[in-house]
Amino acid sequence: MLIFAIDDEPIALMVLHNAIAEAVPEANIMDYSLGTDALEAIREQGIHPDVMFSDIRMPQLDGLALAAQIRTVSPETKFVFVTAYSDYAFDAIQVRTSGYVMKPVDADAIRKEMENIMPVRKALPNGLWVRCFGTFEVFYNQKPLLFGRKKTRELFAYLIDREGGVCTAEEIITDLWEGETDMTAGKDRLRHLVGDLRNTLSSIGMDDILVRRSGCLAILRDKVDCDYYRMKDGNMEALNSFAGEYMTQYSWAEATTGQLVFGSR
């Protein structure tokens, strides 16, 4: 097993290395003081770690951005963040069962995280579940949710991507129908799609997640469960499932892909 230990503070890196060595004596441990050096080792030397223990706050490339970039070149690598800040980045850090180790690091904490991150195939959640990583897919009670039109599915994906942000008709038309100049015709098509989407959501009793006011459209983010939202809310399992691909069938989603890969905090 190959494990990367990353921390820009020499003493903290030594403590982390020793804790990993005690907890996982069979592991080959490679130490890095900069995330950029670890990333270069993967990209240039083809070294693919099984697990990466990384400090969050580091110069040049912080741990969160590093993890997102490594997902694109080493998708099987599992991540555990090391931090001295219990409230850093995510409010939910204190209730996570995996993905974070608090400083000072000890072997017991490392051992616990190694047990937690072992790959386990889990069933899809019940209720409405949206998968954004890879291709965009929607499930209800573990079965694919059928849309009457491909564009209706794309409209839902677009609203998911906007995370509850209000979208004007003009914004949606410009992104979903590239090159469209006739806004009157575009708004007519969009009106039909909204009706179709509302009917689809109504069939599972969830049309209330769609909000339409004054010609604008949005979804209620808190009522949608998806890997993208879980990742942004600090769920390490969701982060570990991100392999650098996001809603790959939609060109307008490339901006979010870039944000996830290169970081934007």
C-alpha positions, 0 to 999 in steps of 0.5 A: 500500500502506498500512502502520501503524507503531506504537510508544509510544517516539517515537525507536523509532517514527521509526526504524521509520517510516524503515526501512519507508520505505526498504524499501517506498518506494511505501507510505503509512505512518501512525504511531501512538504508541498501539494504541488510536489505530490501532484507532480509525482502523480502526473510526471512519475505515474505514482498513484497513492492508495491513500493521501493524508494531507494538511488542509492549509498549505501554500501554493495549493491547499489540501482541498484544491489538491484533492480535487486535482488528484481526482482527475489523474488518480481517481482511486486515491482516497483522501483524509485531511489533517487539520488543527482547525475544527471549524475549518471549511465545513461546519459539519466537520465535527460530525463526519465519521471519515475524512478528517484527522485532528492535530496532533495526529496519533496512530489510533486516529490514522488506524480509524480512518484507514478502516473507514475509507476501505471501499464499500459498495453502497446502495443508492439512497432512497427518495430523490437522488441526483448524481452529478459526477460523471454523467448526470443521472436522476434516481427515485427510490433507487430506480432511474427517474424517466423524463419525457424529453432529454431537454427536460432532464437538461433543464433540471441538471442546469438548475441543480448546477446553479445550486438554488440560484435564481435563473432568468429565462434568458440565461437558461435559453442562452445556455441550453440552446446555444446560438438562439437569438429569438427569445420569444421562440425560446421562451415558448420552448422553455415554458413547455419544458418547465411544465414537463419538468413540473409534471415529472417531479409531481409524479414522485410528489416532489414538484415543490422543489421547483420555484418559479417567480416573475419569469425566473426559475430555481430549485430548493437546494435543501430538498435535493440530495446529490453527490455535488451538494454533499461534496460542497457540504464537506462529505468526504465520501462524496469527495472521494467519488469525484473522479474529475468528471461532472455532468459530462454530457453538457457543455455549459457544465464545464465551468463548474468542472473547472471549479471542482478540479482547480478549486474556488474558495 
